Amino acid sequence: MNWTLAENNWAQFQGTVKARWLKLDAEQLRAIAGKRASLLSAIQEVYGINRGEAEREIRAFEERNRNYQPK
């Protein structure tokens, strides 16, 4: 998955992120602004998991969305 593409189209892509991580609220999604490192930190904080576990979740998410293209 191309994070630059996701970042540049964050308004559209954040719905995909929200669908996967339901506990992230609108303010957190705005703060993430398409930055992978910010998403990683937010997942750790909101879900109470360690960095390695959050990284695995993001990698799985990237794999599922590897063909993402903005509309």
N, CA, C and O atoms as a Maestro MAE file, in Angstrom:
{
 s_m_m2io_version
 :::
 2.0.0
}

f_m_ct {
 s_m_title
 :::
 protein
 m_atom[284] {
  # First column is atom index #
  i_m_mmod_type
  r_m_x_coord
  r_m_y_coord
  r_m_z_coord
  i_m_residue_number
  s_m_chain_name
  s_m_pdb_residue_name
  s_m_pdb_atom_name
  i_m_atomic_number
  :::
  1 25 0.835 -1.174 0.000 1 A "MET " " N  " 7
  2 3 0.000 0.000 0.000 1 A "MET " " CA " 6
  3 2 0.880 1.238 0.000 1 A "MET " " C  " 6
  4 15 1.923 1.275 0.652 1 A "MET " " O  " 8
  5 25 0.459 2.220 -0.717 2 A "ASN " " N  " 7
  6 3 1.219 3.467 -0.838 2 A "ASN " " CA " 6
  7 2 0.668 4.492 0.158 2 A "ASN " " C  " 6
  8 15 -0.406 5.055 -0.050 2 A "ASN " " O  " 8
  9 25 1.421 4.729 1.253 3 A "TRP " " N  " 7
  10 3 0.943 5.665 2.273 3 A "TRP " " CA " 6
  11 2 0.926 7.101 1.784 3 A "TRP " " C  " 6
  12 15 0.128 7.902 2.272 3 A "TRP " " O  " 8
  13 25 1.773 7.448 0.844 4 A "THR " " N  " 7
  14 3 1.745 8.801 0.291 4 A "THR " " CA " 6
  15 2 0.408 9.037 -0.401 4 A "THR " " C  " 6
  16 15 -0.180 10.111 -0.281 4 A "THR " " O  " 8
  17 25 -0.060 8.043 -1.116 5 A "LEU " " N  " 7
  18 3 -1.355 8.126 -1.783 5 A "LEU " " CA " 6
  19 2 -2.476 8.266 -0.748 5 A "LEU " " C  " 6
  20 15 -3.386 9.078 -0.918 5 A "LEU " " O  " 8
  21 25 -2.404 7.481 0.311 6 A "ALA " " N  " 7
  22 3 -3.409 7.572 1.373 6 A "ALA " " CA " 6
  23 2 -3.364 8.941 2.051 6 A "ALA " " C  " 6
  24 15 -4.405 9.542 2.319 6 A "ALA " " O  " 8
  25 25 -2.162 9.425 2.326 7 A "GLU " " N  " 7
  26 3 -2.012 10.727 2.975 7 A "GLU " " CA " 6
  27 2 -2.562 11.847 2.096 7 A "GLU " " C  " 6
  28 15 -3.261 12.738 2.578 7 A "GLU " " O  " 8
  29 25 -2.245 11.797 0.819 8 A "ASN " " N  " 7
  30 3 -2.706 12.838 -0.100 8 A "ASN " " CA " 6
  31 2 -4.207 12.799 -0.337 8 A "ASN " " C  " 6
  32 15 -4.789 13.784 -0.792 8 A "ASN " " O  " 8
  33 25 -4.836 11.677 -0.034 9 A "ASN " " N  " 7
  34 3 -6.279 11.512 -0.216 9 A "ASN " " CA " 6
  35 2 -6.940 11.142 1.111 9 A "ASN " " C  " 6
  36 15 -7.896 10.367 1.149 9 A "ASN " " O  " 8
  37 25 -6.416 11.707 2.191 10 A "TRP " " N  " 7
  38 3 -6.841 11.317 3.533 10 A "TRP " " CA " 6
  39 2 -8.339 11.507 3.764 10 A "TRP " " C  " 6
  40 15 -8.964 10.666 4.410 10 A "TRP " " O  " 8
  41 25 -8.915 12.564 3.264 11 A "ALA " " N  " 7
  42 3 -10.353 12.799 3.472 11 A "ALA " " CA " 6
  43 2 -11.159 11.604 2.983 11 A "ALA " " C  " 6
  44 15 -12.170 11.243 3.586 11 A "ALA " " O  " 8
  45 25 -10.725 11.008 1.921 12 A "GLN " " N  " 7
  46 3 -11.413 9.850 1.347 12 A "GLN " " CA " 6
  47 2 -11.003 8.552 2.053 12 A "GLN " " C  " 6
  48 15 -11.849 7.704 2.337 12 A "GLN " " O  " 8
  49 25 -9.713 8.400 2.332 13 A "PHE " " N  " 7
  50 3 -9.186 7.151 2.868 13 A "PHE " " CA " 6
  51 2 -9.501 6.941 4.344 13 A "PHE " " C  " 6
  52 15 -9.538 5.800 4.806 13 A "PHE " " O  " 8
  53 25 -9.726 8.005 5.085 14 A "GLN " " N  " 7
  54 3 -9.940 7.840 6.523 14 A "GLN " " CA " 6
  55 2 -11.163 6.989 6.842 14 A "GLN " " C  " 6
  56 15 -11.225 6.388 7.914 14 A "GLN " " O  " 8
  57 25 -12.129 6.924 5.945 15 A "GLY " " N  " 7
  58 3 -13.281 6.042 6.152 15 A "GLY " " CA " 6
  59 2 -12.865 4.584 6.186 15 A "GLY " " C  " 6
  60 15 -13.426 3.793 6.944 15 A "GLY " " O  " 8
  61 25 -11.888 4.223 5.371 16 A "THR " " N  " 7
  62 3 -11.361 2.856 5.358 16 A "THR " " CA " 6
  63 2 -10.662 2.560 6.677 16 A "THR " " C  " 6
  64 15 -10.790 1.465 7.226 16 A "THR " " O  " 8
  65 25 -9.924 3.539 7.179 17 A "VAL " " N  " 7
  66 3 -9.235 3.393 8.463 17 A "VAL " " CA " 6
  67 2 -10.267 3.276 9.589 17 A "VAL " " C  " 6
  68 15 -10.140 2.419 10.462 17 A "VAL " " O  " 8
  69 25 -11.274 4.126 9.567 18 A "LYS " " N  " 7
  70 3 -12.321 4.107 10.600 18 A "LYS " " CA " 6
  71 2 -13.064 2.774 10.606 18 A "LYS " " C  " 6
  72 15 -13.404 2.255 11.670 18 A "LYS " " O  " 8
  73 25 -13.316 2.220 9.417 19 A "ALA " " N  " 7
  74 3 -14.011 0.935 9.332 19 A "ALA " " CA " 6
  75 2 -13.199 -0.180 9.991 19 A "ALA " " C  " 6
  76 15 -13.769 -1.127 10.533 19 A "ALA " " O  " 8
  77 25 -11.877 -0.067 9.946 20 A "ARG " " N  " 7
  78 3 -11.023 -1.089 10.556 20 A "ARG " " CA " 6
  79 2 -10.826 -0.851 12.051 20 A "ARG " " C  " 6
  80 15 -10.871 -1.798 12.837 20 A "ARG " " O  " 8
  81 25 -10.609 0.389 12.448 21 A "TRP " " N  " 7
  82 3 -10.360 0.724 13.853 21 A "TRP " " CA " 6
  83 2 -11.491 1.629 14.343 21 A "TRP " " C  " 6
  84 15 -11.361 2.853 14.364 21 A "TRP " " O  " 8
  85 25 -12.587 1.009 14.730 22 A "LEU " " N  " 7
  86 3 -13.815 1.726 15.091 22 A "LEU " " CA " 6
  87 2 -13.664 2.655 16.289 22 A "LEU " " C  " 6
  88 15 -14.412 3.624 16.413 22 A "LEU " " O  " 8
  89 25 -12.723 2.381 17.159 23 A "LYS " " N  " 7
  90 3 -12.561 3.214 18.356 23 A "LYS " " CA " 6
  91 2 -11.895 4.564 18.075 23 A "LYS " " C  " 6
  92 15 -11.908 5.446 18.934 23 A "LYS " " O  " 8
  93 25 -11.320 4.734 16.896 24 A "LEU " " N  " 7
  94 3 -10.710 6.027 16.565 24 A "LEU " " CA " 6
  95 2 -11.818 7.030 16.273 24 A "LEU " " C  " 6
  96 15 -12.699 6.763 15.456 24 A "LEU " " O  " 8
  97 25 -11.777 8.174 16.932 25 A "ASP " " N  " 7
  98 3 -12.824 9.174 16.719 25 A "ASP " " CA " 6
  99 2 -12.399 10.182 15.651 25 A "ASP " " C  " 6
  100 15 -11.265 10.154 15.170 25 A "ASP " " O  " 8
  101 25 -13.308 11.055 15.294 26 A "ALA " " N  " 7
  102 3 -13.077 12.024 14.214 26 A "ALA " " CA " 6
  103 2 -11.882 12.924 14.512 26 A "ALA " " C  " 6
  104 15 -11.106 13.240 13.610 26 A "ALA " " O  " 8
  105 25 -11.729 13.333 15.755 27 A "GLU " " N  " 7
  106 3 -10.597 14.194 16.124 27 A "GLU " " CA " 6
  107 2 -9.274 13.457 15.933 27 A "GLU " " C  " 6
  108 15 -8.313 14.029 15.418 27 A "GLU " " O  " 8
  109 25 -9.222 12.207 16.342 28 A "GLN " " N  " 7
  110 3 -8.003 11.417 16.171 28 A "GLN " " CA " 6
  111 2 -7.685 11.220 14.689 28 A "GLN " " C  " 6
  112 15 -6.529 11.314 14.277 28 A "GLN " " O  " 8
  113 25 -8.716 10.947 13.896 29 A "LEU " " N  " 7
  114 3 -8.508 10.762 12.460 29 A "LEU " " CA " 6
  115 2 -7.982 12.045 11.811 29 A "LEU " " C  " 6
  116 15 -7.121 11.990 10.932 29 A "LEU " " O  " 8
  117 25 -8.496 13.190 12.241 30 A "ARG " " N  " 7
  118 3 -7.976 14.472 11.725 30 A "ARG " " CA " 6
  119 2 -6.515 14.646 12.108 30 A "ARG " " C  " 6
  120 15 -5.702 15.084 11.295 30 A "ARG " " O  " 8
  121 25 -6.182 14.303 13.347 31 A "ALA " " N  " 7
  122 3 -4.806 14.457 13.826 31 A "ALA " " CA " 6
  123 2 -3.848 13.503 13.105 31 A "ALA " " C  " 6
  124 15 -2.691 13.850 12.867 31 A "ALA " " O  " 8
  125 25 -4.317 12.324 12.764 32 A "ILE " " N  " 7
  126 3 -3.489 11.345 12.048 32 A "ILE " " CA " 6
  127 2 -3.115 11.885 10.674 32 A "ILE " " C  " 6
  128 15 -1.970 11.762 10.241 32 A "ILE " " O  " 8
  129 25 -4.081 12.480 9.994 33 A "ALA " " N  " 7
  130 3 -3.867 13.162 8.707 33 A "ALA " " CA " 6
  131 2 -3.097 12.334 7.683 33 A "ALA " " C  " 6
  132 15 -2.342 12.877 6.877 33 A "ALA " " O  " 8
  133 25 -3.292 11.022 7.720 34 A "GLY " " N  " 7
  134 3 -2.650 10.163 6.740 34 A "GLY " " CA " 6
  135 2 -1.244 9.720 7.093 34 A "GLY " " C  " 6
  136 15 -0.621 8.987 6.325 34 A "GLY " " O  " 8
  137 25 -0.733 10.142 8.226 35 A "LYS " " N  " 7
  138 3 0.628 9.786 8.640 35 A "LYS " " CA " 6
  139 2 0.617 8.403 9.300 35 A "LYS " " C  " 6
  140 15 -0.072 8.181 10.295 35 A "LYS " " O  " 8
  141 25 1.381 7.497 8.736 36 A "ARG " " N  " 7
  142 3 1.411 6.128 9.239 36 A "ARG " " CA " 6
  143 2 1.872 6.080 10.694 36 A "ARG " " C  " 6
  144 15 1.289 5.358 11.504 36 A "ARG " " O  " 8
  145 25 2.912 6.840 11.032 37 A "ALA " " N  " 7
  146 3 3.429 6.851 12.403 37 A "ALA " " CA " 6
  147 2 2.381 7.353 13.388 37 A "ALA " " C  " 6
  148 15 2.296 6.862 14.513 37 A "ALA " " O  " 8
  149 25 1.592 8.320 12.971 38 A "SER " " N  " 7
  150 3 0.524 8.841 13.836 38 A "SER " " CA " 6
  151 2 -0.573 7.797 14.020 38 A "SER " " C  " 6
  152 15 -1.127 7.659 15.110 38 A "SER " " O  " 8
  153 25 -0.884 7.070 12.960 39 A "LEU " " N  " 7
  154 3 -1.874 5.989 13.066 39 A "LEU " " CA " 6
  155 2 -1.368 4.916 14.025 39 A "LEU " " C  " 6
  156 15 -2.122 4.421 14.863 39 A "LEU " " O  " 8
  157 25 -0.104 4.563 13.900 40 A "LEU " " N  " 7
  158 3 0.492 3.566 14.780 40 A "LEU " " CA " 6
  159 2 0.360 3.984 16.243 40 A "LEU " " C  " 6
  160 15 -0.049 3.184 17.084 40 A "LEU " " O  " 8
  161 25 0.702 5.220 16.544 41 A "SER " " N  " 7
  162 3 0.600 5.724 17.923 41 A "SER " " CA " 6
  163 2 -0.839 5.731 18.417 41 A "SER " " C  " 6
  164 15 -1.111 5.348 19.554 41 A "SER " " O  " 8
  165 25 -1.760 6.165 17.562 42 A "ALA " " N  " 7
  166 3 -3.168 6.230 17.956 42 A "ALA " " CA " 6
  167 2 -3.713 4.837 18.253 42 A "ALA " " C  " 6
  168 15 -4.448 4.657 19.225 42 A "ALA " " O  " 8
  169 25 -3.367 3.860 17.437 43 A "ILE " " N  " 7
  170 3 -3.837 2.490 17.661 43 A "ILE " " CA " 6
  171 2 -3.300 1.963 18.981 43 A "ILE " " C  " 6
  172 15 -4.035 1.340 19.747 43 A "ILE " " O  " 8
  173 25 -2.020 2.208 19.254 44 A "GLN " " N  " 7
  174 3 -1.429 1.779 20.518 44 A "GLN " " CA " 6
  175 2 -2.176 2.383 21.698 44 A "GLN " " C  " 6
  176 15 -2.523 1.688 22.653 44 A "GLN " " O  " 8
  177 25 -2.416 3.670 21.619 45 A "GLU " " N  " 7
  178 3 -3.052 4.384 22.729 45 A "GLU " " CA " 6
  179 2 -4.500 3.949 22.931 45 A "GLU " " C  " 6
  180 15 -4.899 3.613 24.046 45 A "GLU " " O  " 8
  181 25 -5.277 3.954 21.868 46 A "VAL " " N  " 7
  182 3 -6.711 3.682 21.983 46 A "VAL " " CA " 6
  183 2 -6.991 2.222 22.322 46 A "VAL " " C  " 6
  184 15 -7.891 1.928 23.108 46 A "VAL " " O  " 8
  185 25 -6.228 1.315 21.737 47 A "TYR " " N  " 7
  186 3 -6.481 -0.111 21.946 47 A "TYR " " CA " 6
  187 2 -5.625 -0.721 23.048 47 A "TYR " " C  " 6
  188 15 -5.815 -1.882 23.411 47 A "TYR " " O  " 8
  189 25 -4.682 0.053 23.585 48 A "GLY " " N  " 7
  190 3 -3.861 -0.436 24.688 48 A "GLY " " CA " 6
  191 2 -2.983 -1.614 24.298 48 A "GLY " " C  " 6
  192 15 -2.825 -2.560 25.070 48 A "GLY " " O  " 8
  193 25 -2.415 -1.556 23.105 49 A "ILE " " N  " 7
  194 3 -1.548 -2.637 22.645 49 A "ILE " " CA " 6
  195 2 -0.126 -2.095 22.450 49 A "ILE " " C  " 6
  196 15 0.088 -0.885 22.371 49 A "ILE " " O  " 8
  197 25 0.830 -3.013 22.374 50 A "ASN " " N  " 7
  198 3 2.219 -2.570 22.212 50 A "ASN " " CA " 6
  199 2 2.515 -2.245 20.754 50 A "ASN " " C  " 6
  200 15 1.716 -2.523 19.859 50 A "ASN " " O  " 8
  201 25 3.667 -1.657 20.544 51 A "ARG " " N  " 7
  202 3 4.061 -1.195 19.204 51 A "ARG " " CA " 6
  203 2 4.108 -2.337 18.190 51 A "ARG " " C  " 6
  204 15 3.645 -2.183 17.060 51 A "ARG " " O  " 8
  205 25 4.660 -3.468 18.584 52 A "GLY " " N  " 7
  206 3 4.767 -4.610 17.679 52 A "GLY " " CA " 6
  207 2 3.415 -5.108 17.211 52 A "GLY " " C  " 6
  208 15 3.227 -5.413 16.033 52 A "GLY " " O  " 8
  209 25 2.481 -5.190 18.137 53 A "GLU " " N  " 7
  210 3 1.139 -5.646 17.804 53 A "GLU " " CA " 6
  211 2 0.436 -4.647 16.883 53 A "GLU " " C  " 6
  212 15 -0.223 -5.041 15.922 53 A "GLU " " O  " 8
  213 25 0.578 -3.361 17.178 54 A "ALA " " N  " 7
  214 3 -0.020 -2.327 16.337 54 A "ALA " " CA " 6
  215 2 0.606 -2.357 14.939 54 A "ALA " " C  " 6
  216 15 -0.091 -2.185 13.939 54 A "ALA " " O  " 8
  217 25 1.893 -2.571 14.877 55 A "GLU " " N  " 7
  218 3 2.592 -2.656 13.586 55 A "GLU " " CA " 6
  219 2 2.065 -3.840 12.768 55 A "GLU " " C  " 6
  220 15 1.855 -3.713 11.561 55 A "GLU " " O  " 8
  221 25 1.855 -4.975 13.411 56 A "ARG " " N  " 7
  222 3 1.303 -6.149 12.710 56 A "ARG " " CA " 6
  223 2 -0.089 -5.855 12.170 56 A "ARG " " C  " 6
  224 15 -0.422 -6.245 11.051 56 A "ARG " " O  " 8
  225 25 -0.898 -5.169 12.963 57 A "GLU " " N  " 7
  226 3 -2.247 -4.816 12.506 57 A "GLU " " CA " 6
  227 2 -2.193 -3.895 11.288 57 A "GLU " " C  " 6
  228 15 -2.956 -4.069 10.337 57 A "GLU " " O  " 8
  229 25 -1.297 -2.922 11.321 58 A "ILE " " N  " 7
  230 3 -1.180 -1.996 10.188 58 A "ILE " " CA " 6
  231 2 -0.674 -2.734 8.955 58 A "ILE " " C  " 6
  232 15 -1.164 -2.495 7.852 58 A "ILE " " O  " 8
  233 25 0.292 -3.621 9.122 59 A "ARG " " N  " 7
  234 3 0.802 -4.376 7.967 59 A "ARG " " CA " 6
  235 2 -0.298 -5.225 7.340 59 A "ARG " " C  " 6
  236 15 -0.391 -5.310 6.116 59 A "ARG " " O  " 8
  237 25 -1.139 -5.859 8.175 60 A "ALA " " N  " 7
  238 3 -2.259 -6.653 7.661 60 A "ALA " " CA " 6
  239 2 -3.250 -5.740 6.929 60 A "ALA " " C  " 6
  240 15 -3.776 -6.103 5.877 60 A "ALA " " O  " 8
  241 25 -3.495 -4.567 7.486 61 A "PHE " " N  " 7
  242 3 -4.380 -3.584 6.858 61 A "PHE " " CA " 6
  243 2 -3.810 -3.141 5.511 61 A "PHE " " C  " 6
  244 15 -4.545 -3.027 4.529 61 A "PHE " " O  " 8
  245 25 -2.519 -2.894 5.466 62 A "GLU " " N  " 7
  246 3 -1.870 -2.497 4.215 62 A "GLU " " CA " 6
  247 2 -2.017 -3.597 3.157 62 A "GLU " " C  " 6
  248 15 -2.268 -3.315 1.985 62 A "GLU " " O  " 8
  249 25 -1.859 -4.830 3.581 63 A "GLU " " N  " 7
  250 3 -1.986 -5.948 2.641 63 A "GLU " " CA " 6
  251 2 -3.407 -6.029 2.080 63 A "GLU " " C  " 6
  252 15 -3.593 -6.231 0.880 63 A "GLU " " O  " 8
  253 25 -4.401 -5.873 2.945 64 A "ARG " " N  " 7
  254 3 -5.804 -5.907 2.485 64 A "ARG " " CA " 6
  255 2 -6.130 -4.755 1.559 64 A "ARG " " C  " 6
  256 15 -7.014 -4.870 0.710 64 A "ARG " " O  " 8
  257 25 -5.427 -3.650 1.712 65 A "ASN " " N  " 7
  258 3 -5.695 -2.441 0.913 65 A "ASN " " CA " 6
  259 2 -4.574 -2.135 -0.069 65 A "ASN " " C  " 6
  260 15 -4.394 -0.985 -0.468 65 A "ASN " " O  " 8
  261 25 -3.830 -3.141 -0.453 66 A "ARG " " N  " 7
  262 3 -2.659 -2.920 -1.309 66 A "ARG " " CA " 6
  263 2 -3.008 -2.317 -2.662 66 A "ARG " " C  " 6
  264 15 -2.162 -1.679 -3.289 66 A "ARG " " O  " 8
  265 25 -4.223 -2.507 -3.114 67 A "ASN " " N  " 7
  266 3 -4.620 -1.980 -4.432 67 A "ASN " " CA " 6
  267 2 -5.430 -0.694 -4.320 67 A "ASN " " C  " 6
  268 15 -6.120 -0.322 -5.269 67 A "ASN " " O  " 8
  269 25 -5.362 -0.014 -3.190 68 A "TYR " " N  " 7
  270 3 -6.140 1.216 -2.991 68 A "TYR " " CA " 6
  271 2 -5.809 2.251 -4.059 68 A "TYR " " C  " 6
  272 15 -4.646 2.560 -4.316 68 A "TYR " " O  " 8
  273 25 -6.840 2.764 -4.659 69 A "GLN " " N  " 7
  274 3 -6.740 3.862 -5.610 69 A "GLN " " CA " 6
  275 2 -7.847 4.868 -5.278 69 A "GLN " " C  " 6
  276 15 -9.008 4.474 -5.163 69 A "GLN " " O  " 8
  277 25 -7.525 6.137 -5.122 70 A "PRO " " N  " 7
  278 3 -8.574 7.124 -4.831 70 A "PRO " " CA " 6
  279 2 -9.539 7.229 -6.004 70 A "PRO " " C  " 6
  280 15 -9.181 6.982 -7.155 70 A "PRO " " O  " 8
  281 25 -10.760 7.600 -5.679 71 A "LYS " " N  " 7
  282 3 -11.784 7.736 -6.725 71 A "LYS " " CA " 6
  283 2 -11.778 9.111 -7.313 71 A "LYS " " C  " 6
  284 15 -12.573 9.404 -8.206 71 A "LYS " " O  " 8
  :::
 }
 m_bond[283] {
  # First column is bond index #
  i_m_from
  i_m_to
  i_m_order
  :::
  1 1 2 1
  2 2 3 1
  3 3 4 2
  4 3 5 1
  5 5 6 1
  6 6 7 1
  7 7 8 2
  8 7 9 1
  9 9 10 1
  10 10 11 1
  11 11 12 2
  12 11 13 1
  13 13 14 1
  14 14 15 1
  15 15 16 2
  16 15 17 1
  17 17 18 1
  18 18 19 1
  19 19 20 2
  20 19 21 1
  21 21 22 1
  22 22 23 1
  23 23 24 2
  24 23 25 1
  25 25 26 1
  26 26 27 1
  27 27 28 2
  28 27 29 1
  29 29 30 1
  30 30 31 1
  31 31 32 2
  32 31 33 1
  33 33 34 1
  34 34 35 1
  35 35 36 2
  36 35 37 1
  37 37 38 1
  38 38 39 1
  39 39 40 2
  40 39 41 1
  41 41 42 1
  42 42 43 1
  43 43 44 2
  44 43 45 1
  45 45 46 1
  46 46 47 1
  47 47 48 2
  48 47 49 1
  49 49 50 1
  50 50 51 1
  51 51 52 2
  52 51 53 1
  53 53 54 1
  54 54 55 1
  55 55 56 2
  56 55 57 1
  57 57 58 1
  58 58 59 1
  59 59 60 2
  60 59 61 1
  61 61 62 1
  62 62 63 1
  63 63 64 2
  64 63 65 1
  65 65 66 1
  66 66 67 1
  67 67 68 2
  68 67 69 1
  69 69 70 1
  70 70 71 1
  71 71 72 2
  72 71 73 1
  73 73 74 1
  74 74 75 1
  75 75 76 2
  76 75 77 1
  77 77 78 1
  78 78 79 1
  79 79 80 2
  80 79 81 1
  81 81 82 1
  82 82 83 1
  83 83 84 2
  84 83 85 1
  85 85 86 1
  86 86 87 1
  87 87 88 2
  88 87 89 1
  89 89 90 1
  90 90 91 1
  91 91 92 2
  92 91 93 1
  93 93 94 1
  94 94 95 1
  95 95 96 2
  96 95 97 1
  97 97 98 1
  98 98 99 1
  99 99 100 2
  100 99 101 1
  101 101 102 1
  102 102 103 1
  103 103 104 2
  104 103 105 1
  105 105 106 1
  106 106 107 1
  107 107 108 2
  108 107 109 1
  109 109 110 1
  110 110 111 1
  111 111 112 2
  112 111 113 1
  113 113 114 1
  114 114 115 1
  115 115 116 2
  116 115 117 1
  117 117 118 1
  118 118 119 1
  119 119 120 2
  120 119 121 1
  121 121 122 1
  122 122 123 1
  123 123 124 2
  124 123 125 1
  125 125 126 1
  126 126 127 1
  127 127 128 2
  128 127 129 1
  129 129 130 1
  130 130 131 1
  131 131 132 2
  132 131 133 1
  133 133 134 1
  134 134 135 1
  135 135 136 2
  136 135 137 1
  137 137 138 1
  138 138 139 1
  139 139 140 2
  140 139 141 1
  141 141 142 1
  142 142 143 1
  143 143 144 2
  144 143 145 1
  145 145 146 1
  146 146 147 1
  147 147 148 2
  148 147 149 1
  149 149 150 1
  150 150 151 1
  151 151 152 2
  152 151 153 1
  153 153 154 1
  154 154 155 1
  155 155 156 2
  156 155 157 1
  157 157 158 1
  158 158 159 1
  159 159 160 2
  160 159 161 1
  161 161 162 1
  162 162 163 1
  163 163 164 2
  164 163 165 1
  165 165 166 1
  166 166 167 1
  167 167 168 2
  168 167 169 1
  169 169 170 1
  170 170 171 1
  171 171 172 2
  172 171 173 1
  173 173 174 1
  174 174 175 1
  175 175 176 2
  176 175 177 1
  177 177 178 1
  178 178 179 1
  179 179 180 2
  180 179 181 1
  181 181 182 1
  182 182 183 1
  183 183 184 2
  184 183 185 1
  185 185 186 1
  186 186 187 1
  187 187 188 2
  188 187 189 1
  189 189 190 1
  190 190 191 1
  191 191 192 2
  192 191 193 1
  193 193 194 1
  194 194 195 1
  195 195 196 2
  196 195 197 1
  197 197 198 1
  198 198 199 1
  199 199 200 2
  200 199 201 1
  201 201 202 1
  202 202 203 1
  203 203 204 2
  204 203 205 1
  205 205 206 1
  206 206 207 1
  207 207 208 2
  208 207 209 1
  209 209 210 1
  210 210 211 1
  211 211 212 2
  212 211 213 1
  213 213 214 1
  214 214 215 1
  215 215 216 2
  216 215 217 1
  217 217 218 1
  218 218 219 1
  219 219 220 2
  220 219 221 1
  221 221 222 1
  222 222 223 1
  223 223 224 2
  224 223 225 1
  225 225 226 1
  226 226 227 1
  227 227 228 2
  228 227 229 1
  229 229 230 1
  230 230 231 1
  231 231 232 2
  232 231 233 1
  233 233 234 1
  234 234 235 1
  235 235 236 2
  236 235 237 1
  237 237 238 1
  238 238 239 1
  239 239 240 2
  240 239 241 1
  241 241 242 1
  242 242 243 1
  243 243 244 2
  244 243 245 1
  245 245 246 1
  246 246 247 1
  247 247 248 2
  248 247 249 1
  249 249 250 1
  250 250 251 1
  251 251 252 2
  252 251 253 1
  253 253 254 1
  254 254 255 1
  255 255 256 2
  256 255 257 1
  257 257 258 1
  258 258 259 1
  259 259 260 2
  260 259 261 1
  261 261 262 1
  262 262 263 1
  263 263 264 2
  264 263 265 1
  265 265 266 1
  266 266 267 1
  267 267 268 2
  268 267 269 1
  269 269 270 1
  270 270 271 1
  271 271 272 2
  272 271 273 1
  273 273 274 1
  274 274 275 1
  275 275 276 2
  276 275 277 1
  277 277 278 1
  278 278 279 1
  279 279 280 2
  280 279 281 1
  281 281 282 1
  282 282 283 1
  283 283 284 2
  :::
 }
}
